[in-house]
Amino acid sequence: MNDDELLNNEYAEEQELVDRFDQMIRDGSSCFFDTEEFEIIIDHHLDFMNLENALKAIQMAMRQYPNDICFKLKKSRYFSLVGKPDMALKLLHQVESADSNHAEFHMVYGQILSQQGYATKAIEQYMKACKDEDFEEIATVHIAIEYERMGNFKSAIEWLRKALAINPDNDYALNDLDFCHEITATQGEAIKFYHEFVDNNPFNELAWFNLGEAYFCMENYEQAIEAYDFALSINRSFASAYFNKGNALTCLGRYDEAIEAYRETFTLESPDSLTYYYLGECFERKQDYVQSLDNYKKSLELDSMNPDVLIGIAVCLSELSHEDLALEFIDRALALDGINVEYLRMKADIFQKLERYDKAFDAYRKIIILDKSDPEIWMDYANAWMETGDLENGLDVLRSGLMFHPDDAPLKYRMAACLVRAGKLQEATVMFTKALHIDPTGYNDAFEYYPPMKEIPVFLDLVG
């Protein structure tokens, strides 16, 4: 019998025992359970937070075996879980006088200290529990959790790796390890660890998945896909691996493959708003706006409070020449996130496209109030004025932008082009020269914006 079969048999036996106890509670009958069986029943209910039946099992066990300190420890753990640390400590102190070397005593004491915010003292208790082989794995994980709560992720990583050395199939430790490496931006170390780990545990799907996550964070999308594929070769029902593979494929511009990966998740679990949203993005990037709109709408049906979905719909409607309807969806998005500059920029762009310049100017003014840090917004705002033929207001906007970005070469090149357009050749020459000093190769921005500049000798001489 292999390890998986043994584990399945143990689980089945545990479940049969728990079911027998629960049935006894339901029908009021009586059954005999020895101390070991009671421990299994109680631990099961405590682990799954079935606290009512856990308490009934504890009380019954304490009546039948009043001298067994194990059940006082279980009751102490129960009190800890229901938020009664004082009662839990009272029971612990009774046990302490009888047997303070019991590993479960240190585990429960550590959990209570953790609840009370005494992380360092909790770690001391878990360290003592680690000396017992039966509790070493769970105590090691609890130590890692305390270090996480303290913000000491380096030590948390160390202890999570120790837990995996004890049991490579500890999914909790693998999940937390992925989180710790992500929050500390130590994906390089993670990649090295996971490669060594899968060399020794080649059929651990979660380890391959985490390796893919680390590669993805490093923007090494090809290697990420390879790792996700290994995870999927072990478990074809691993929905998260399909989803993350879709993300990596999207980053590589392989949209058809990404769409296939995202859709595969729908065969394994209920469709969700985020996956429909990413499908919508893929179709949008393929410029298939009808399919994109369909997926964005499905996303919206599942989550009506996501402003990004509303903006995705607005983009598609605008591309399909339904600008007025697009504006309605932008306003719905702004109702949820009123300070999002990108939403306002899209609104301004559509109004500008419709030549409703008064509304475009209102949007640009709101953007400038919220965020003056992007030089391009000043150029877009000025360009709207230029489109109306109001060159002076356009130049005033650019002057304001240069007050906030005095060393921005593209802004200076745009200013030079607009000055030429306004017939202010001398000012334009000065501004063009300043821009050249900052970025000698960026002058084509000005020539592309206002092509007649290329025919003016002074500018040709400056760049020649």
GULUMFI-885129 format. One record per residue (C-alpha): residue number from 1; x negated, y negated, z negated. Coordinates in steps of 0.02 Angstrom, whole numbers. Layout:
! GULUMFI-885129
{rec NUM, {X, Y, Z}}
...
! end
This chain:
! GULUMFI-885129
{rec 1, {0, 0, 0}}
{rec 2, {-74, -168, 51}}
{rec 3, {-73, -326, -54}}
{rec 4, {80, -401, 33}}
{rec 5, {183, -243, 6}}
{rec 6, {130, -237, -176}}
{rec 7, {179, -419, -199}}
{rec 8, {347, -391, -116}}
{rec 9, {382, -241, -227}}
{rec 10, {336, -340, -383}}
{rec 11, {451, -481, -329}}
{rec 12, {593, -360, -293}}
{rec 13, {573, -279, -464}}
{rec 14, {571, -449, -548}}
{rec 15, {727, -504, -454}}
{rec 16, {818, -343, -498}}
{rec 17, {777, -371, -681}}
{rec 18, {835, -552, -678}}
{rec 19, {995, -505, -585}}
{rec 20, {1033, -372, -716}}
{rec 21, {1012, -499, -856}}
{rec 22, {1118, -632, -768}}
{rec 23, {1255, -504, -735}}
{rec 24, {1254, -458, -918}}
{rec 25, {1279, -642, -964}}
{rec 26, {1421, -661, -840}}
{rec 27, {1522, -509, -893}}
{rec 28, {1478, -512, -1078}}
{rec 29, {1407, -336, -1078}}
{rec 30, {1249, -280, -1167}}
{rec 31, {1086, -214, -1099}}
{rec 32, {921, -170, -1177}}
{rec 33, {764, -264, -1126}}
{rec 34, {592, -237, -1199}}
{rec 35, {476, -381, -1240}}
{rec 36, {386, -375, -1073}}
{rec 37, {550, -378, -978}}
{rec 38, {612, -527, -1080}}
{rec 39, {451, -620, -1041}}
{rec 40, {478, -591, -854}}
{rec 41, {661, -647, -863}}
{rec 42, {620, -803, -965}}
{rec 43, {472, -855, -857}}
{rec 44, {576, -832, -700}}
{rec 45, {715, -944, -763}}
{rec 46, {595, -1075, -830}}
{rec 47, {494, -1076, -669}}
{rec 48, {653, -1101, -565}}
{rec 49, {725, -1226, -692}}
{rec 50, {876, -1115, -730}}
{rec 51, {867, -1185, -905}}
{rec 52, {1036, -1127, -971}}
{rec 53, {1000, -944, -938}}
{rec 54, {820, -968, -993}}
{rec 55, {881, -1026, -1164}}
{rec 56, {1003, -880, -1178}}
{rec 57, {863, -758, -1139}}
{rec 58, {748, -841, -1267}}
{rec 59, {879, -838, -1404}}
{rec 60, {921, -655, -1370}}
{rec 61, {737, -608, -1368}}
{rec 62, {704, -699, -1532}}
{rec 63, {849, -608, -1615}}
{rec 64, {786, -438, -1558}}
{rec 65, {601, -473, -1585}}
{rec 66, {592, -606, -1722}}
{rec 67, {409, -578, -1760}}
{rec 68, {347, -597, -1581}}
{rec 69, {266, -769, -1569}}
{rec 70, {273, -759, -1379}}
{rec 71, {457, -807, -1381}}
{rec 72, {425, -957, -1493}}
{rec 73, {301, -1014, -1360}}
{rec 74, {434, -988, -1227}}
{rec 75, {558, -1091, -1328}}
{rec 76, {427, -1226, -1352}}
{rec 77, {402, -1229, -1163}}
{rec 78, {591, -1240, -1143}}
{rec 79, {600, -1392, -1258}}
{rec 80, {458, -1470, -1160}}
{rec 81, {553, -1448, -996}}
{rec 82, {715, -1523, -1064}}
{rec 83, {622, -1677, -1127}}
{rec 84, {615, -1636, -1313}}
{rec 85, {427, -1642, -1348}}
{rec 86, {448, -1667, -1536}}
{rec 87, {544, -1503, -1554}}
{rec 88, {420, -1419, -1439}}
{rec 89, {274, -1477, -1547}}
{rec 90, {362, -1421, -1706}}
{rec 91, {374, -1244, -1638}}
{rec 92, {196, -1250, -1576}}
{rec 93, {131, -1296, -1747}}
{rec 94, {220, -1143, -1819}}
{rec 95, {134, -1034, -1689}}
{rec 96, {-34, -1121, -1716}}
{rec 97, {-44, -1061, -1894}}
{rec 98, {-13, -882, -1837}}
{rec 99, {-112, -875, -1675}}
{rec 100, {-187, -1030, -1596}}
{rec 101, {-296, -927, -1480}}
{rec 102, {-149, -871, -1374}}
{rec 103, {-177, -937, -1197}}
{rec 104, {6, -979, -1174}}
{rec 105, {-4, -1085, -1332}}
{rec 106, {-136, -1193, -1248}}
{rec 107, {-36, -1201, -1086}}
{rec 108, {122, -1261, -1172}}
{rec 109, {25, -1380, -1283}}
{rec 110, {-61, -1450, -1129}}
{rec 111, {105, -1477, -1041}}
{rec 112, {175, -1572, -1190}}
{rec 113, {20, -1681, -1202}}
{rec 114, {33, -1713, -1015}}
{rec 115, {215, -1768, -1033}}
{rec 116, {162, -1888, -1170}}
{rec 117, {28, -1964, -1058}}
{rec 118, {-124, -1888, -1145}}
{rec 119, {-209, -1821, -989}}
{rec 120, {-382, -1796, -1066}}
{rec 121, {-313, -1700, -1215}}
{rec 122, {-203, -1597, -1098}}
{rec 123, {-357, -1550, -997}}
{rec 124, {-443, -1490, -1157}}
{rec 125, {-298, -1371, -1190}}
{rec 126, {-294, -1307, -1011}}
{rec 127, {-482, -1277, -1021}}
{rec 128, {-452, -1163, -1169}}
{rec 129, {-314, -1072, -1074}}
{rec 130, {-435, -1044, -930}}
{rec 131, {-532, -921, -1038}}
{rec 132, {-389, -798, -1021}}
{rec 133, {-396, -712, -852}}
{rec 134, {-206, -702, -842}}
{rec 135, {-190, -891, -858}}
{rec 136, {-350, -946, -771}}
{rec 137, {-270, -986, -603}}
{rec 138, {-120, -1085, -667}}
{rec 139, {-225, -1176, -797}}
{rec 140, {-352, -1225, -664}}
{rec 141, {-213, -1299, -556}}
{rec 142, {-144, -1395, -705}}
{rec 143, {-317, -1468, -737}}
{rec 144, {-322, -1528, -557}}
{rec 145, {-149, -1606, -576}}
{rec 146, {-206, -1703, -730}}
{rec 147, {-357, -1770, -636}}
{rec 148, {-241, -1824, -495}}
{rec 149, {-132, -1918, -619}}
{rec 150, {-288, -2003, -686}}
{rec 151, {-337, -2054, -509}}
{rec 152, {-494, -1947, -519}}
{rec 153, {-466, -1860, -352}}
{rec 154, {-647, -1803, -336}}
{rec 155, {-628, -1696, -492}}
{rec 156, {-455, -1641, -435}}
{rec 157, {-531, -1577, -273}}
{rec 158, {-663, -1481, -371}}
{rec 159, {-533, -1394, -480}}
{rec 160, {-414, -1357, -336}}
{rec 161, {-557, -1270, -247}}
{rec 162, {-589, -1170, -405}}
{rec 163, {-405, -1118, -404}}
{rec 164, {-422, -1061, -223}}
{rec 165, {-577, -962, -267}}
{rec 166, {-469, -867, -392}}
{rec 167, {-322, -848, -273}}
{rec 168, {-344, -900, -91}}
{rec 169, {-156, -884, -64}}
{rec 170, {-111, -1021, -189}}
{rec 171, {-6, -1133, -76}}
{rec 172, {15, -1265, -210}}
{rec 173, {-174, -1286, -224}}
{rec 174, {-192, -1294, -34}}
{rec 175, {-56, -1426, -19}}
{rec 176, {-129, -1532, -158}}
{rec 177, {-304, -1514, -87}}
{rec 178, {-242, -1583, 79}}
{rec 179, {-164, -1731, -12}}
{rec 180, {-322, -1768, -112}}
{rec 181, {-433, -1766, 42}}
{rec 182, {-312, -1879, 133}}
{rec 183, {-301, -2007, -8}}
{rec 184, {-491, -2010, -29}}
{rec 185, {-521, -2014, 160}}
{rec 186, {-642, -1867, 144}}
{rec 187, {-580, -1770, 295}}
{rec 188, {-759, -1730, 346}}
{rec 189, {-785, -1635, 184}}
{rec 190, {-613, -1556, 205}}
{rec 191, {-655, -1492, 379}}
{rec 192, {-815, -1412, 316}}
{rec 193, {-723, -1331, 170}}
{rec 194, {-577, -1267, 274}}
{rec 195, {-693, -1191, 405}}
{rec 196, {-783, -1093, 269}}
{rec 197, {-615, -1049, 191}}
{rec 198, {-537, -980, 350}}
{rec 199, {-696, -884, 388}}
{rec 200, {-659, -787, 229}}
{rec 201, {-469, -796, 242}}
{rec 202, {-432, -795, 429}}
{rec 203, {-247, -756, 408}}
{rec 204, {-207, -901, 292}}
{rec 205, {-89, -1005, 398}}
{rec 206, {-83, -1152, 277}}
{rec 207, {-273, -1168, 277}}
{rec 208, {-272, -1177, 468}}
{rec 209, {-133, -1305, 457}}
{rec 210, {-233, -1411, 334}}
{rec 211, {-384, -1399, 448}}
{rec 212, {-274, -1468, 587}}
{rec 213, {-217, -1609, 471}}
{rec 214, {-398, -1655, 433}}
{rec 215, {-444, -1658, 617}}
{rec 216, {-289, -1762, 656}}
{rec 217, {-338, -1892, 525}}
{rec 218, {-510, -1900, 607}}
{rec 219, {-420, -1929, 775}}
{rec 220, {-496, -1768, 841}}
{rec 221, {-333, -1715, 920}}
{rec 222, {-398, -1572, 1028}}
{rec 223, {-472, -1484, 876}}
{rec 224, {-314, -1521, 777}}
{rec 225, {-208, -1435, 910}}
{rec 226, {-325, -1285, 909}}
{rec 227, {-306, -1269, 720}}
{rec 228, {-115, -1285, 729}}
{rec 229, {-115, -1150, 864}}
{rec 230, {-211, -1034, 747}}
{rec 231, {-81, -1066, 612}}
{rec 232, {58, -1028, 737}}
{rec 233, {-27, -869, 795}}
{rec 234, {-13, -808, 616}}
{rec 235, {164, -872, 588}}
{rec 236, {270, -912, 741}}
{rec 237, {404, -984, 625}}
{rec 238, {291, -1120, 553}}
{rec 239, {398, -1271, 597}}
{rec 240, {279, -1401, 522}}
{rec 241, {139, -1336, 632}}
{rec 242, {245, -1360, 788}}
{rec 243, {292, -1535, 729}}
{rec 244, {114, -1588, 692}}
{rec 245, {54, -1510, 854}}
{rec 246, {182, -1620, 941}}
{rec 247, {108, -1773, 855}}
{rec 248, {-68, -1727, 913}}
{rec 249, {-9, -1695, 1091}}
{rec 250, {79, -1863, 1091}}
{rec 251, {-81, -1950, 1039}}
{rec 252, {-167, -1870, 1190}}
{rec 253, {-29, -1928, 1307}}
{rec 254, {25, -1748, 1342}}
{rec 255, {208, -1793, 1323}}
{rec 256, {287, -1642, 1409}}
{rec 257, {193, -1522, 1294}}
{rec 258, {235, -1631, 1144}}
{rec 259, {420, -1626, 1189}}
{rec 260, {410, -1436, 1199}}
{rec 261, {327, -1426, 1027}}
{rec 262, {454, -1543, 946}}
{rec 263, {600, -1447, 1021}}
{rec 264, {528, -1284, 955}}
{rec 265, {558, -1348, 778}}
{rec 266, {745, -1353, 815}}
{rec 267, {745, -1164, 839}}
{rec 268, {672, -1142, 665}}
{rec 269, {760, -1272, 558}}
{rec 270, {900, -1398, 566}}
{rec 271, {865, -1546, 682}}
{rec 272, {812, -1702, 588}}
{rec 273, {809, -1886, 627}}
{rec 274, {620, -1904, 633}}
{rec 275, {595, -1767, 763}}
{rec 276, {729, -1842, 875}}
{rec 277, {644, -2010, 854}}
{rec 278, {475, -1941, 909}}
{rec 279, {560, -1855, 1056}}
{rec 280, {634, -2024, 1102}}
{rec 281, {461, -2102, 1095}}
{rec 282, {390, -1967, 1210}}
{rec 283, {526, -1994, 1340}}
{rec 284, {505, -2183, 1323}}
{rec 285, {319, -2168, 1361}}
{rec 286, {364, -2060, 1512}}
{rec 287, {479, -2205, 1562}}
{rec 288, {627, -2086, 1559}}
{rec 289, {737, -2211, 1470}}
{rec 290, {900, -2113, 1488}}
{rec 291, {828, -1960, 1398}}
{rec 292, {740, -2073, 1274}}
{rec 293, {903, -2162, 1234}}
{rec 294, {992, -1996, 1209}}
{rec 295, {864, -1938, 1080}}
{rec 296, {859, -2105, 990}}
{rec 297, {1049, -2100, 974}}
{rec 298, {1039, -1925, 900}}
{rec 299, {909, -1988, 778}}
{rec 300, {1023, -2132, 731}}
{rec 301, {1168, -2013, 698}}
{rec 302, {1062, -1927, 566}}
{rec 303, {986, -2085, 491}}
{rec 304, {1077, -2248, 524}}
{rec 305, {958, -2346, 411}}
{rec 306, {797, -2326, 510}}
{rec 307, {760, -2492, 598}}
{rec 308, {628, -2414, 710}}
{rec 309, {762, -2305, 790}}
{rec 310, {869, -2458, 823}}
{rec 311, {720, -2542, 906}}
{rec 312, {687, -2388, 1011}}
{rec 313, {867, -2397, 1073}}
{rec 314, {844, -2583, 1108}}
{rec 315, {687, -2549, 1211}}
{rec 316, {779, -2422, 1319}}
{rec 317, {931, -2534, 1341}}
{rec 318, {820, -2679, 1393}}
{rec 319, {728, -2570, 1519}}
{rec 320, {897, -2513, 1587}}
{rec 321, {947, -2697, 1608}}
{rec 322, {1070, -2700, 1464}}
{rec 323, {985, -2846, 1377}}
{rec 324, {1136, -2913, 1282}}
{rec 325, {1169, -2743, 1206}}
{rec 326, {983, -2727, 1168}}
{rec 327, {991, -2890, 1071}}
{rec 328, {1132, -2819, 964}}
{rec 329, {1024, -2672, 913}}
{rec 330, {876, -2787, 875}}
{rec 331, {990, -2888, 761}}
{rec 332, {1043, -2727, 674}}
{rec 333, {859, -2684, 648}}
{rec 334, {822, -2858, 582}}
{rec 335, {967, -2840, 460}}
{rec 336, {869, -2694, 385}}
{rec 337, {696, -2771, 403}}
{rec 338, {712, -2958, 426}}
{rec 339, {527, -2998, 413}}
{rec 340, {467, -2878, 548}}
{rec 341, {370, -2987, 669}}
{rec 342, {368, -2856, 808}}
{rec 343, {559, -2850, 808}}
{rec 344, {566, -3040, 822}}
{rec 345, {438, -3037, 963}}
{rec 346, {545, -2916, 1060}}
{rec 347, {695, -3028, 1031}}
{rec 348, {598, -3179, 1094}}
{rec 349, {539, -3081, 1248}}
{rec 350, {716, -3032, 1295}}
{rec 351, {782, -3209, 1273}}
{rec 352, {636, -3271, 1378}}
{rec 353, {675, -3141, 1511}}
{rec 354, {856, -3201, 1512}}
{rec 355, {794, -3383, 1521}}
{rec 356, {886, -3421, 1360}}
{rec 357, {740, -3524, 1301}}
{rec 358, {825, -3609, 1154}}
{rec 359, {852, -3437, 1074}}
{rec 360, {676, -3384, 1120}}
{rec 361, {603, -3538, 1036}}
{rec 362, {704, -3501, 878}}
{rec 363, {631, -3326, 873}}
{rec 364, {453, -3389, 901}}
{rec 365, {472, -3517, 762}}
{rec 366, {527, -3380, 641}}
{rec 367, {377, -3275, 694}}
{rec 368, {256, -3419, 662}}
{rec 369, {329, -3445, 489}}
{rec 370, {306, -3261, 447}}
{rec 371, {136, -3230, 527}}
{rec 372, {12, -3354, 600}}
{rec 373, {-128, -3226, 610}}
{rec 374, {-102, -3160, 787}}
{rec 375, {-175, -3276, 922}}
{rec 376, {-69, -3192, 1056}}
{rec 377, {93, -3253, 980}}
{rec 378, {35, -3433, 1004}}
{rec 379, {0, -3396, 1187}}
{rec 380, {171, -3312, 1211}}
{rec 381, {259, -3458, 1125}}
{rec 382, {165, -3584, 1232}}
{rec 383, {202, -3484, 1389}}
{rec 384, {389, -3496, 1355}}
{rec 385, {373, -3686, 1354}}
{rec 386, {269, -3680, 1513}}
{rec 387, {406, -3579, 1599}}
{rec 388, {528, -3719, 1564}}
{rec 389, {408, -3844, 1641}}
{rec 390, {377, -3929, 1473}}
{rec 391, {187, -3926, 1482}}
{rec 392, {159, -4046, 1336}}
{rec 393, {255, -3941, 1211}}
{rec 394, {162, -3790, 1275}}
{rec 395, {-5, -3877, 1247}}
{rec 396, {50, -3932, 1073}}
{rec 397, {86, -3750, 1028}}
{rec 398, {-88, -3699, 1088}}
{rec 399, {-168, -3840, 989}}
{rec 400, {-77, -3779, 833}}
{rec 401, {-138, -3603, 868}}
{rec 402, {-317, -3663, 882}}
{rec 403, {-303, -3745, 711}}
{rec 404, {-279, -3570, 639}}
{rec 405, {-397, -3482, 762}}
{rec 406, {-533, -3608, 807}}
{rec 407, {-653, -3473, 870}}
{rec 408, {-532, -3368, 972}}
{rec 409, {-599, -3364, 1151}}
{rec 410, {-438, -3301, 1237}}
{rec 411, {-340, -3441, 1156}}
{rec 412, {-467, -3569, 1216}}
{rec 413, {-466, -3496, 1393}}
{rec 414, {-275, -3507, 1394}}
{rec 415, {-286, -3687, 1332}}
{rec 416, {-408, -3729, 1472}}
{rec 417, {-293, -3652, 1604}}
{rec 418, {-142, -3747, 1538}}
{rec 419, {-240, -3910, 1535}}
{rec 420, {-286, -3884, 1717}}
{rec 421, {-104, -3849, 1755}}
{rec 422, {-59, -4012, 1666}}
{rec 423, {-186, -4107, 1770}}
{rec 424, {-306, -4137, 1624}}
{rec 425, {-464, -4078, 1711}}
{rec 426, {-590, -4161, 1595}}
{rec 427, {-512, -4088, 1437}}
{rec 428, {-496, -3922, 1524}}
{rec 429, {-682, -3920, 1567}}
{rec 430, {-730, -3954, 1387}}
{rec 431, {-615, -3817, 1323}}
{rec 432, {-674, -3694, 1456}}
{rec 433, {-856, -3727, 1408}}
{rec 434, {-818, -3694, 1224}}
{rec 435, {-733, -3531, 1269}}
{rec 436, {-883, -3477, 1373}}
{rec 437, {-999, -3504, 1225}}
{rec 438, {-892, -3386, 1121}}
{rec 439, {-861, -3254, 1256}}
{rec 440, {-958, -3279, 1419}}
{rec 441, {-865, -3136, 1506}}
{rec 442, {-685, -3177, 1462}}
{rec 443, {-654, -3316, 1588}}
{rec 444, {-551, -3204, 1703}}
{rec 445, {-410, -3221, 1576}}
{rec 446, {-395, -3404, 1626}}
{rec 447, {-412, -3369, 1812}}
{rec 448, {-278, -3235, 1807}}
{rec 449, {-159, -3346, 1709}}
{rec 450, {-182, -3493, 1828}}
{rec 451, {-264, -3433, 1991}}
{rec 452, {-293, -3609, 2064}}
{rec 453, {-433, -3628, 1935}}
{rec 454, {-539, -3509, 2041}}
{rec 455, {-541, -3639, 2180}}
{rec 456, {-604, -3782, 2070}}
{rec 457, {-793, -3805, 2090}}
{rec 458, {-829, -3859, 1911}}
{rec 459, {-766, -3693, 1841}}
{rec 460, {-854, -3592, 1974}}
{rec 461, {-1015, -3682, 1931}}
{rec 462, {-991, -3647, 1745}}
{rec 463, {-968, -3460, 1770}}
{rec 464, {-1097, -3446, 1910}}
! end
